Amino acid sequence: GVQIYEYLPGMIHTKTMVVDEKFATVGSANLDVRSFRLNFELIAIIYDVPTVQRLIAVFNEDLSHTERVLPADWMKRGTWTRICEGYGRLCSPFL
């Protein structure tokens, strides 16, 4: 049931999670050791309903600038793209 969307104006590095419209997290960290120990990235935990509502509004605005990525289209990506993805995975421990 997961849907993936590509943000067309560029890239958004922020990760946001909203739970029951009452609790949210927002920040730049991925949930991995590299983000927390090497890159010193952070996540804010928010229990303020008006702020959570604002995050929902910002997410919905961002979503209006996206295009859904369909599995069939993803499988059709070109050879050069697949090679670059593989190279990126190989180099990720060094980045």
Secondary structure, DSSP 8 states (H G I E B T S, - for coil): ---EEEETTS----EEEEETTTEEEEES--SSHIIIIIS---EEEE--HHHHHHHHHHHHHHHTTEEEE-HHHHHT--HHHHHHHHHHHHHGGG-
